[in-house]
Every structure is written in C-alpha cells, then in structure tokens.
Amino acid sequence: MQIKKPAQREQIEQQAFALFAEKGFRRTTMAQIAVAAGMTVANIYVYFPSKTHLLYAIYRPILTAQLEALAAAVRGLDGSEARVRRIFAGLWVNIPAEHNNFANNLMQALAEADPRQGKADRDFLTACENFVTDLLRESLPAPRRHLVDDNRIAHLIWMAFDGFVINQRLGDVRNSTGIADLLADLLLHGAALPARRVKAVRA
C-alpha cells in the first residue's frame, strides 16, 4: 500500500487548479494533471478516486474562503439594506467571476455526473445553504428574518448561483446586479407570508 504524502497531494491540487482554471474541467485530463505534477496517473488515483473528487477537494476550500470573505464584508457594513444587497451581489456577481470563473468547473462536473449517484458533495451544499441562511438572518431586520428560516431562500439562491456562473462563462452579465437588487428588495420590503404560514410550510 502506497503511503500518502501531503506534499504530493498539494502538488496534485495545485497543478489541477491551474489546469482547470486555464482549460476547464471537461478539457482537462488526469493524464495532463499527472504530467504537470510530475507523477503518474496511478499516483493521482492513490489520493483521489476520480477527477470529480479532485475538483471538489480544490473547490471546497476556495468557496469556503469566498463565503467567509463575503461574510466579513457584509458585517463591515451598516444597516440591513447595504448588508442584504452585498450578500446577493457577492453570491451572484463577484464569486462567479473570481479565479477566472473557476466555479464553472463545478457546473461542467455536475453536467457529466451520473444522476444515479446524486450530487457528489451534498453535505457541503447543505453547509453552504445553512451559511447563507444564517448570514441573511443576521442581516435582515428582525420582522423579516422568518422569511429565511426554512432554507428555501438559500436553496433558491444556490440554484440561481449555478445559472449566474454559467452566464459569467458565456459573458452574459447584462443585469446580474439588478437581479440581485431585485431579490434583496423583495426580502427587505416585499409582501411576505406571515410567520405562522412559513412554519406550516416547513412542517
């Protein structure tokens, strides 16, 4: 049994990140990653059972850091208006564009995934939804916080995130900020279900 070495794992991840960022997930092969990392494909499979697992190992800390940076920026603002608008701008405008639209690699991986296996990192998706729910609750005025209690808004946000990532890849960013502002306005000022009905939906 081959001993796993942290330095080799880091080298694989660094070279894979560079190739994914340059060529995209679909056009990058494990053989190309192996050559760039100075090892064999078999060596890579010792650390990662698939290219998709390798992508998630790279992308999870990237997105985690992006969300933490967004939360810090939001908490540095005064007032619910500025904070909620910053959340949506960050999730739908800024993060999709970062690292040469690196998030689009995830879209490519999901498009090629076996539907019988479901999403490869559902626990991480749930953690991201919880993170956004908590940040929205923290930022919204007290009378509006119940709107996000059941994670439906966070789920909608992440479904939309996928579309904004793809549009960023295609250069279609015609009104991303306007759409972000629209949902912020709806959460902050729009007509809302009363708290008792939201709880009934959750049940």
C-alpha positions as CSV (number, residue, x, y, z in Angstrom):
1,M,0.0,0.0,0.0
2,Q,1.4,3.4,-1.1
3,I,2.0,5.9,1.7
4,K,0.1,9.2,1.0
5,K,2.4,12.3,1.3
6,P,0.9,15.7,2.0
7,A,3.4,17.4,-0.3
8,Q,2.3,15.2,-3.2
9,R,-1.3,15.8,-2.6
10,E,-0.7,19.5,-2.5
11,Q,1.2,19.3,-5.8
12,I,-1.6,17.5,-7.5
13,E,-4.2,20.0,-6.2
14,Q,-2.0,23.0,-7.3
15,Q,-1.5,21.7,-10.8
16,A,-5.1,20.6,-11.2
17,F,-6.3,24.0,-10.1
18,A,-4.0,25.7,-12.7
19,L,-5.3,23.4,-15.5
20,F,-8.9,23.6,-14.5
21,A,-8.7,27.4,-14.4
22,E,-7.0,27.5,-17.8
23,K,-8.7,24.7,-19.8
24,G,-11.8,23.9,-17.8
25,F,-12.9,20.6,-16.1
26,R,-14.1,18.9,-19.2
27,R,-11.0,19.6,-21.3
28,T,-8.5,18.7,-18.5
29,T,-7.5,15.1,-18.3
30,M,-6.0,13.2,-15.4
31,A,-3.0,12.5,-17.7
32,Q,-2.4,16.2,-18.2
33,I,-2.6,16.7,-14.4
34,A,-0.1,13.9,-13.8
35,V,2.4,15.3,-16.3
36,A,2.1,18.8,-14.7
37,A,2.5,17.3,-11.2
38,G,5.5,15.2,-12.3
39,M,3.9,11.8,-11.5
40,T,1.8,9.0,-13.0
41,V,-1.9,8.9,-13.3
42,A,-1.8,5.9,-10.9
43,N,-0.2,8.1,-8.3
44,I,-3.0,10.6,-8.6
45,Y,-5.6,7.8,-8.0
46,V,-3.9,7.0,-4.8
47,Y,-5.1,10.4,-3.5
48,F,-8.3,11.0,-5.4
49,P,-10.7,8.3,-6.7
50,S,-11.8,10.5,-9.6
51,K,-11.3,13.8,-11.4
52,T,-14.6,15.0,-9.8
53,H,-13.3,14.2,-6.3
54,L,-10.1,16.1,-7.1
55,L,-12.2,19.1,-8.2
56,Y,-14.3,19.1,-5.0
57,A,-11.1,18.9,-2.9
58,I,-9.9,22.0,-4.7
59,Y,-13.2,23.9,-4.9
60,R,-14.5,23.3,-1.4
61,P,-11.8,25.4,0.4
62,I,-12.0,28.1,-2.3
63,L,-15.7,28.6,-1.9
64,T,-15.4,28.4,1.9
65,A,-12.9,31.2,1.8
66,Q,-15.0,33.2,-0.6
67,L,-18.0,32.9,1.7
68,E,-16.0,33.8,4.8
69,A,-14.7,36.9,2.9
70,L,-18.2,37.8,1.9
71,A,-19.5,37.5,5.5
72,A,-16.7,39.7,6.7
73,A,-17.5,42.3,4.1
74,V,-21.2,42.2,5.0
75,R,-20.5,42.6,8.7
76,G,-18.4,45.6,8.0
77,L,-21.4,47.5,6.5
78,D,-24.1,49.5,8.4
79,G,-27.7,48.7,8.0
80,S,-29.8,45.9,6.6
81,E,-30.2,47.5,3.2
82,A,-26.4,47.5,2.5
83,R,-25.8,44.2,4.0
84,V,-28.5,42.2,2.2
85,R,-27.6,43.8,-1.1
86,R,-24.0,42.9,-0.6
87,I,-24.9,39.3,0.1
88,F,-26.7,38.9,-3.3
89,A,-24.0,40.9,-5.2
90,G,-21.3,38.7,-3.7
91,L,-23.1,35.4,-4.5
92,W,-24.4,36.2,-7.9
93,V,-21.9,38.7,-9.3
94,N,-18.5,38.6,-7.5
95,I,-17.9,34.9,-6.6
96,P,-19.0,33.6,-10.1
97,A,-16.3,35.9,-11.7
98,E,-13.4,35.0,-9.3
99,H,-10.4,32.9,-10.3
100,N,-11.2,33.1,-14.0
101,N,-14.8,31.9,-13.4
102,F,-13.4,28.8,-11.7
103,A,-16.9,27.9,-10.3
104,N,-17.9,26.9,-13.9
105,N,-15.7,23.8,-13.5
106,L,-18.3,22.6,-10.9
107,M,-21.1,23.2,-13.5
108,Q,-19.1,21.1,-16.0
109,A,-18.6,18.3,-13.5
110,L,-22.2,18.2,-12.5
111,A,-23.3,18.1,-16.1
112,E,-21.2,14.9,-16.6
113,A,-22.1,13.3,-13.2
114,D,-24.0,10.0,-13.1
115,P,-27.6,11.1,-12.0
116,R,-28.0,7.8,-10.1
117,Q,-25.2,8.9,-7.7
118,G,-26.8,12.3,-6.9
119,K,-24.6,15.3,-6.1
120,A,-21.1,14.4,-5.0
121,D,-20.9,16.7,-2.1
122,R,-24.4,17.2,-0.8
123,D,-23.2,17.8,2.8
124,F,-21.2,20.7,1.6
125,L,-24.2,22.1,-0.4
126,T,-26.2,21.9,2.8
127,A,-23.5,23.6,4.8
128,C,-23.4,26.5,2.2
129,E,-27.2,26.8,2.3
130,N,-27.0,27.0,6.1
131,F,-24.2,29.6,5.9
132,V,-26.3,31.8,3.7
133,T,-29.4,31.4,5.8
134,D,-27.5,32.4,8.9
135,L,-25.9,35.4,7.2
136,L,-29.3,36.6,5.9
137,R,-30.9,36.2,9.3
138,E,-28.1,38.2,10.8
139,S,-28.5,40.9,8.2
140,L,-32.3,41.2,7.8
141,P,-34.5,43.4,10.1
142,A,-36.0,41.3,12.9
143,P,-39.5,41.3,11.4
144,R,-38.2,39.8,8.1
145,R,-35.9,37.1,9.5
146,H,-38.6,34.4,9.5
147,L,-38.6,34.5,5.7
148,V,-35.3,32.6,5.5
149,D,-35.9,30.2,8.4
150,D,-36.6,27.1,6.4
151,N,-33.6,27.4,3.9
152,R,-35.9,27.7,0.9
153,I,-34.5,31.1,0.1
154,A,-30.9,29.7,0.5
155,H,-31.8,26.8,-1.8
156,L,-33.2,29.2,-4.4
157,I,-30.0,31.3,-4.1
158,W,-27.7,28.4,-4.8
159,M,-29.9,27.2,-7.7
160,A,-29.6,30.7,-9.2
161,F,-25.9,30.7,-8.4
162,D,-25.4,27.9,-10.9
163,G,-27.1,29.9,-13.6
164,F,-25.1,33.1,-12.9
165,V,-21.8,31.0,-13.0
166,I,-22.7,29.7,-16.5
167,N,-23.8,33.1,-17.7
168,Q,-20.5,34.5,-16.4
169,R,-18.7,31.9,-18.5
170,L,-20.7,33.0,-21.6
171,G,-20.2,36.7,-21.0
172,D,-23.9,37.3,-20.3
173,V,-23.8,39.6,-17.3
174,R,-26.2,42.1,-18.6
175,N,-28.2,42.7,-15.4
176,S,-26.8,40.4,-12.7
177,T,-26.5,43.3,-10.2
178,G,-30.1,44.4,-11.0
179,I,-31.4,40.9,-10.4
180,A,-29.5,40.7,-7.1
181,D,-31.0,44.1,-6.0
182,L,-34.5,42.9,-7.0
183,L,-34.4,39.9,-4.7
184,A,-32.8,42.0,-2.0
185,D,-35.8,44.4,-2.3
186,L,-38.3,41.5,-2.1
187,L,-36.7,40.2,1.0
188,L,-36.4,43.6,2.6
189,H,-39.6,45.2,1.6
190,G,-41.9,42.9,-0.4
191,A,-45.1,41.4,0.8
192,A,-44.4,38.3,2.9
193,L,-46.0,35.2,4.2
194,P,-46.9,35.6,7.9
195,A,-44.6,33.7,10.2
196,R,-47.2,31.2,11.1
197,R,-47.7,30.1,7.4
198,V,-44.0,29.8,6.9
199,K,-43.8,27.4,9.8
200,A,-46.7,25.4,8.4
201,V,-44.8,25.0,5.1
202,R,-41.7,23.8,7.0
203,A,-43.8,21.2,8.7
